[in-house]
Every structure is written in C-alpha cells, then in structure tokens.
C-alpha cells in the first residue's frame, strides 16, 4: 500500500471515530437533559425560554469534547514549571549583578523579569509553539478555531498577541501600580482618621491620582473575577488554562495522540534516592572522621611540597620547613596567619629588603615562647597549643624544620638547670653566673 493511501485510510478511520464519539456524547447529553427540558416546558413563557437557554449553556460548559488526552494536571504543571524556571534565572542574574552593586537587583527587578520573559518567549513559544514547561509535559499550543482531525499550529498574530499581553501588559501594569503607589505615598485618609494619626506632614494625593487609583483597583478586581471564572471553566472542561488563552483561542494539546494519562513518579523516585543517600553520608562522615583524613592529606601535601622545594633550591640548608628563613624572634604560625597568600622565599626576602630588611613585624613576635618537641623550634604558646589541639594527637608539621611534633614545653632559653644531691633540691642558675663560678674555682 502506498504511503498516500495509508494516510488517507488513517484519516478516514479518525473521522469515523470522531463522528461516533460525537454521536454518543450527543445522545448522552440529550438523555440527561430531556427531563430538565420537559420540566421547563411547564413554566410560563419568559421563564421557559430562559430556563431552556440556561440548560443548553450548562450542557455546553459541562461537555468534555476535545479534552482528552490534554488533561488538566499537565497544563497546570506546565505553568508552575515556567514560573520556577523564571525564578531560577532571576536568582542567577541577581547573583551576577551583585558584583556591580547590590542596589541593581532591587532597582531593576521589573526590567530584569521583563527581559527574561522576552528571551524565554522567543526561544520557546515563538520558535517551538510551546513553553519549556509545556514541552516537559509533552504539550504544545494549537489554534482552537481550527476544526479538523489534526491540530493546527497557532498563527503569528496569535503568538504575537500572547507575548504582547502576557509580557508587555504585565510589565506595564506593574510599572503603573508602582507609579500610583509612589504618588499616593503613605497617605490613606480613612485609615489615618480611624487611627487618629497626624496627617499634617503627609502629602495628600491629587484628585486625579485618586481617580486613577480607583479605576486601577476596579480594573484589577474585574480581571481577577474574570480569571477566576475562566479557571473554574478550565477545571470543568479543561479547554483553556488562562483567560488570555481563552480570548486568543489558544489551547495546550499533546504532541501525540498516544499519550498515557498516568502521572510519572520517576523524578520523585530520583529525589527520594538522592535524599536518602545524602542523609546516609551525613550519618557516616562523622563516624569515619573526615577531619582526621583531611589533616593527614594536608600534612602529606605539605611534606611533598617541602621536598620538592628543597630539591629545587640551591645550596645546602639545615632547615627544610616552608618558613625556615624567618628570624628566631618571629612566630612562624603568626606570620603564616597574617600572610595567607602563598609566596616563595625569594619573594618574601625581596619584599623585606624593600621595607628595611626586616621580616615580620611586632604583631608576629613570639609571646610566651614554648618549645616544640623534639625539634626545639619556638612558637607562641597560644599558636602551638591551638595547632596541637587541632591535630588531635596525630602530630603537626613544624613550619621551620618540617619535623613531626606532638608536644611542647616552656622554652628554657639561656637558663641551665642543675640538680644537686644535697637535700634533694634543684638549683637554677644562669649560664653567665655558672661560667664566672667555674673561673673563680
């Protein structure tokens, strides 16, 4: 069979199926409304016509012609997905604009939303007859005025009108409401009189502004009532999702007639799996001791870096720590905390030569010196104690010599401790005094 004949046969089958469904629906409608129509015939003349017209209108509203398989849940979800996408893009743009000033995101919020809506409309509805949310629900816009077995794409003027009113109209209305609010200010005659407020410092709006505010409030109320009524009709027959779609005769229909009406929970299942996996990691990581592994990795990295640096440097050096060039009076930990940027020894020495040949400052001098064991390097007591406590018994790499230290003691300095057997007492003398006593003896 040729492809043309096969397509014609498919069209004839679809036409017969549609005619049969329409006849069945008409018969069911006539059966349900026969009793109401017979009851309306008993009414007087004006009421009889009104009742018959009302019954026919109700049957038209209640009908479900053309709603399958374009179910209502998918259409509402498409609108929610579009709003979520817009909020995500707005947040990303706001994060990018904060580097140019925090006031830009607040002052130009309406313009940012307008630009984002224009870009999304051009890339989705204008080019592909469907928004991103509708495409995820396998829906697209069609022209409801077209009568036929196959849906017809909306015309350019329909899409242009949809974009003009849904994007431009919303932006104009928001700007208009903001301007009216600025003109009115905080003055409200009724509320101020009821609360006995002092209105001497408040500027009373002009009569023109008050009239425009009342007209805007009436228009907003009328639109809200009309949109609510349209949404109620959408819940009944599922034809037009919004009031603008109803006016422009735009409908969201599936791309294919073979669409399953079952709701897919695949995304929800993935979300539950990732949530359970995240909870498991939050429970497991404290037990594993991630801080200890991080310290071990950082210590290994510092050792490797020190070895590589030692191999690259020229000459033999007794110390191989990353801050071995600092003078003895300088606390290497204090110096590292105040100079977080990584720089080589040559760069630091060059900078110190330009500043007078002094490395460090008064803020980095050792206070309450303590000696690290077994290397003997000196640090501030607070700095040494904090680093050893953070190591949690695993040891800490000395910044001067690169040795592994696990404890410290007070620095003895030039003091020599000598113990005598007499009275089991310990006498402490300075090195200079000891030298003089030896010379006298």
C-alpha positions in Angstrom: 0.0 0.0 0.0 1.3 3.4 -0.9 2.0 6.0 1.8 -0.6 8.4 0.4 -3.3 5.7 0.5 -2.3 4.7 4.1 -2.5 8.3 5.3 -6.0 8.7 3.7 -7.1 5.5 5.4 -5.9 6.7 8.7 -7.7 10.0 8.3 -11.0 8.2 7.4 -10.7 6.0 10.5 -10.1 9.1 12.7 -13.1 10.9 11.1 -15.4 7.9 11.7 -14.1 7.5 15.3 -14.7 11.2 16.0 -18.2 11.1 14.5 -19.1 8.1 16.5 -17.9 9.7 19.7 -19.8 12.9 19.0 -23.0 10.9 18.4 -22.6 9.1 21.6 -22.0 12.3 23.6 -24.9 14.0 21.9 -27.2 11.0 22.8 -26.0 11.0 26.4 -26.5 14.8 26.6 -30.0 14.5 25.3 -30.9 11.8 27.7 -29.6 13.8 30.7 -31.3 17.0 29.6 -34.7 15.5 28.5 -36.1 15.6 32.0 -35.0 19.1 32.6 -36.3 20.3 29.3 -39.7 18.6 29.9 -39.8 20.3 33.3 -39.1 23.7 31.8 -42.0 23.4 29.4 -44.4 23.7 32.3 -43.0 27.1 33.2 -44.5 30.4 31.9 -43.3 31.9 28.6 -40.4 34.1 29.8 -39.1 31.6 32.3 -39.4 28.7 29.9 -37.0 30.3 27.3 -34.6 31.4 30.0 -34.5 28.0 31.6 -34.0 26.2 28.2 -31.2 28.6 27.3 -29.6 28.1 30.7 -29.8 24.3 30.4 -28.2 24.3 26.9 -25.4 26.6 28.2 -24.7 24.3 31.1 -24.6 21.3 28.8 -22.1 23.2 26.6 -19.9 24.1 29.6 -20.1 20.7 31.1 -19.1 18.9 27.9 -15.7 17.3 27.7 -15.3 17.5 24.0 -11.7 17.6 22.9 -10.1 17.5 26.3 -8.6 14.0 26.0 -5.7 13.4 26.4 -4.9 17.0 27.2 -5.6 16.5 30.9 -5.6 19.4 33.2 -2.8 18.3 35.6 -0.2 18.6 32.9 -1.4 22.1 31.8 -1.2 23.4 35.4 2.2 21.7 36.0 3.5 23.4 32.8 2.6 26.8 34.2 4.3 26.0 37.5 7.4 24.8 35.8 7.6 28.0 33.8 7.4 30.1 36.9 10.1 28.0 38.7 12.4 28.4 35.7 11.9 32.1 35.7 12.7 32.3 39.4 15.9 30.3 38.9 17.1 32.6 36.1 16.2 35.6 38.1 18.3 34.4 41.0 21.3 33.7 38.7 21.1 37.1 37.2 20.8 38.7 40.7 23.9 36.8 41.8 25.8 38.1 38.8 24.7 41.7 39.3 25.7 41.8 42.9 29.3 42.4 41.9 28.3 45.6 40.2 26.3 46.8 43.2 23.7 45.3 45.5 21.2 48.0 44.5 20.9 47.0 40.9 18.9 43.8 41.7 16.3 45.7 43.6 16.0 48.8 41.5 15.8 47.0 38.1 13.8 43.9 39.2 10.9 44.6 36.9 13.2 45.2 33.9 15.2 42.0 34.6 12.0 39.9 34.7 10.7 41.6 31.5 14.0 40.8 29.7 14.0 37.2 30.9 10.3 36.7 29.9 11.1 38.1 26.4 14.0 35.8 25.9 12.1 32.7 27.1 9.1 33.6 24.9 11.3 34.0 21.8 13.2 30.7 22.4 10.1 28.7 23.4 6.6 29.7 22.3 7.6 31.8 19.3 10.1 29.3 17.9 8.5 25.9 19.0 4.9 26.7 19.9 5.4 25.6 23.5 7.0 26.9 26.6 9.6 25.0 28.4 7.2 23.7 31.0 4.7 22.7 28.3 7.5 20.9 26.4 8.4 18.9 29.5 4.7 17.9 29.8 4.7 16.9 26.1 2.2 19.7 25.3 2.1 22.5 22.7 -0.1 25.4 21.7 -2.7 24.9 19.0 -5.3 27.0 17.3 -8.7 26.1 18.8 -10.5 27.8 15.9 -9.4 25.1 13.5 -11.9 22.3 13.0 -10.3 19.1 11.9 -8.8 15.8 12.9 -5.3 17.2 13.1 -4.4 20.2 15.3 -3.1 23.3 13.7 -0.3 25.4 14.9 -1.2 28.9 16.2 -0.8 31.8 13.8 1.8 34.5 14.1 -0.6 37.1 15.3 -1.9 34.8 18.0 1.6 34.2 19.3 2.5 37.9 19.0 -0.7 38.9 20.9 0.0 36.3 23.5 3.6 37.7 24.1 2.4 41.3 24.0 -0.3 40.9 26.6 1.4 38.3 28.8 4.8 40.0 28.9 4.4 43.6 27.9 1.0 44.0 29.5 2.3 42.6 32.8 5.3 44.9 32.8 3.2 47.9 32.0 0.7 47.1 34.8 3.4 46.5 37.4 5.1 49.8 36.4 1.7 51.6 36.6 0.9 50.1 40.0 4.4 51.2 41.3 3.9 54.7 40.0 0.5 55.0 41.6 1.9 53.7 44.9 4.7 56.3 44.8 2.2 59.1 44.0 -0.1 58.1 46.8 2.7 57.6 49.3 1.7 56.5 52.8 -1.4 58.7 52.9 -4.8 57.0 53.5 -7.5 59.3 54.7 -9.7 56.5 56.1 -7.0 54.7 58.0 -5.5 57.9 59.3 -8.8 59.2 60.5 -9.7 55.8 62.2 -6.3 55.7 64.0 -6.3 59.4 64.8 -3.0 59.9 63.1 -1.3 63.3 62.4 -1.7 64.0 58.7 0.0 67.4 58.7 3.3 66.0 57.4 1.6 63.7 54.9 1.1 64.9 51.3 -2.4 64.4 50.2 -2.6 62.9 46.7 -4.3 64.9 44.0 -7.9 64.2 42.9 -6.6 62.9 39.6 -4.3 60.4 41.3 -7.2 59.2 43.5 -9.4 58.7 40.5 -6.8 56.8 38.6 -6.2 54.6 41.7 -9.9 53.8 42.0 -10.1 52.9 38.3 -7.0 50.7 38.6 -8.5 49.0 41.6 -11.7 48.4 39.7 -9.9 47.0 36.7 -7.8 44.7 38.9 -10.8 43.4 40.6 -12.6 42.8 37.3 -9.7 41.0 35.9 -9.4 38.8 39.0 -13.0 37.8 38.8 -12.8 37.1 35.1 -9.7 35.0 35.6 -11.2 33.1 38.4 -14.3 32.3 36.4 -12.2 31.2 33.4 -10.2 28.9 35.7 -13.4 27.3 37.0 -14.4 26.6 33.4 -11.0 25.1 32.8 -11.5 22.8 35.8 -14.8 21.7 34.3 -13.8 21.1 30.6 -10.0 21.5 30.5 -10.0 23.7 27.4 -8.3 27.0 28.2 -5.9 27.3 31.0 -5.9 31.1 31.4 -8.1 34.0 30.5 -5.7 35.2 27.8 -5.7 31.7 26.2 -9.5 31.8 26.1 -9.6 35.2 24.5 -7.0 34.3 21.8 -8.4 30.8 21.3 -5.1 29.0 22.2 -5.2 25.5 23.6 -2.5 23.2 25.1 -2.8 19.9 23.4 -0.4 16.8 23.4 2.1 16.4 20.6 0.9 12.9 20.0 -2.5 11.2 20.4 -0.9 8.2 22.0 -0.2 9.8 25.4 -0.5 8.0 28.7 -2.6 9.8 31.3 -0.7 8.2 34.2 1.4 10.5 36.3 5.1 9.7 36.2 6.9 9.5 39.6 10.3 8.9 38.1 11.6 12.4 39.2 10.1 11.9 42.7 11.9 8.5 43.0 15.2 10.0 42.0 14.7 12.8 44.5 14.0 10.3 47.3 17.1 8.2 46.4 19.4 11.3 46.5 17.8 12.5 49.7 18.3 9.1 51.4 21.9 9.0 50.1 22.6 12.5 51.5 21.2 11.5 54.9 23.4 8.4 54.9 26.5 10.5 54.2 25.6 12.9 56.9 25.4 10.0 59.3 28.5 8.2 58.1 31.0 11.0 57.7 31.2 12.0 61.4 31.9 8.3 62.3 34.6 8.0 59.7 36.5 11.1 61.0 36.8 13.2 57.9 38.7 15.9 59.8 41.5 13.4 60.6 41.7 12.3 57.0 41.8 15.9 55.8 44.7 16.7 58.2 46.6 13.6 57.0 46.2 14.6 53.4 47.2 18.2 54.1 50.3 17.0 56.1 51.3 14.7 53.2 50.8 17.5 50.8 53.0 19.9 52.8 55.7 17.3 53.1 55.7 16.6 49.4 55.8 20.4 48.7 58.7 20.9 51.1 60.7 18.1 49.5 60.1 19.4 46.0 61.0 23.0 47.2 64.1 21.7 48.9 65.2 19.9 45.7 64.8 23.0 43.6 66.6 25.3 45.9 70.3 25.8 45.5 72.8 25.2 48.4 72.6 23.0 51.5 70.2 24.1 54.2 69.9 22.6 57.6 66.1 23.5 57.9 63.6 22.3 55.3 60.4 23.9 56.6 58.4 26.2 54.5 59.1 29.2 56.8 62.7 28.3 57.9 64.0 31.7 56.7 62.2 33.6 59.4 64.2 35.0 62.3 64.1 33.3 65.7 62.1 36.1 67.3 59.2 35.7 64.8 56.5 33.2 65.4 56.0 31.2 62.1 52.4 30.5 62.9 51.5 34.2 63.5 53.4 35.1 60.3 51.5 32.4 58.3 48.1 33.6 59.6 48.9 37.2 58.6 50.3 36.2 55.2 47.8 33.7 53.8 48.9 34.3 50.2 51.4 31.7 49.1 54.7 33.3 48.1 58.2 31.9 47.7 61.1 32.6 50.0 62.8 34.8 47.4 59.7 37.0 47.0 59.4 37.4 50.8 63.0 38.3 51.2 62.8 40.8 48.3 59.8 42.4 49.9 61.6 42.5 53.3 64.7 44.1 51.7 62.5 46.8 50.2 61.0 47.5 53.7 64.3 47.8 55.5 65.5 44.2 55.7 63.0 43.1 58.5 60.9 40.0 58.0 57.8 40.1 60.1 56.5 42.8 62.5 55.7 43.4 66.1 52.5 41.5 65.7 54.4 38.4 64.7 56.9 38.4 67.5 56.9 35.4 69.8 54.9 35.9 73.0 55.2 33.5 75.9 57.6 31.2 74.0 57.1 27.4 74.0 59.5 24.8 72.6 58.3 22.1 70.3 59.4 18.6 70.9 61.6 17.0 69.5 62.7 19.7 67.1 63.2 22.5 69.6 61.7 25.3 67.5 59.9 28.1 69.4 56.4 29.4 68.9 53.8 31.4 70.9 52.1 29.3 73.5 48.6 30.0 72.1 49.7 29.2 68.5 51.4 26.0 69.4 48.6 24.8 71.7 45.9 25.5 69.1 47.8 23.7 66.3 48.5 20.6 68.5 44.9 20.6 69.7 43.7 20.7 66.1 46.0 17.8 65.2 44.1 15.6 67.7 47.1 13.6 68.6 48.2 12.9 65.0 51.1 15.4 65.2 51.8 18.6 63.4 54.4 19.5 60.8 56.8 22.2 62.1 56.9 25.3 59.8 60.5 25.9 60.5 62.2 22.5 60.2 59.4 20.2 58.8 59.6 17.7 61.7 56.6 16.0 63.1 55.8 17.4 66.6 53.2 16.1 69.1 54.0 18.0 72.3 55.6 21.2 73.6 57.2 22.6 76.8 58.1 26.0 78.1 61.2 27.4 76.4 64.2 27.4 78.7 66.2 30.0 76.9 69.7 30.7 78.4 68.7 29.0 81.7 70.7 25.9 82.7 69.0 23.6 85.2 71.4 21.8 87.5 70.4 19.3 90.2 72.5 18.5 93.3 72.2 15.7 95.6 72.2 17.9 98.7 68.8 18.0 100.3 67.4 16.7 97.0 66.9 20.3 95.9 67.1 21.7 92.4 69.0 25.0 91.9 68.6 27.2 88.8 71.4 29.5 87.7 72.1 31.5 84.6 74.8 30.5 82.2 76.9 33.6 82.8 76.9 33.1 86.5 77.9 29.4 86.1 80.8 30.5 83.9 82.1 33.0 86.5 81.9 30.4 89.3 83.9 28.0 87.3 86.5 30.6 86.5 86.8 31.5 90.2 87.2 27.9 91.2 
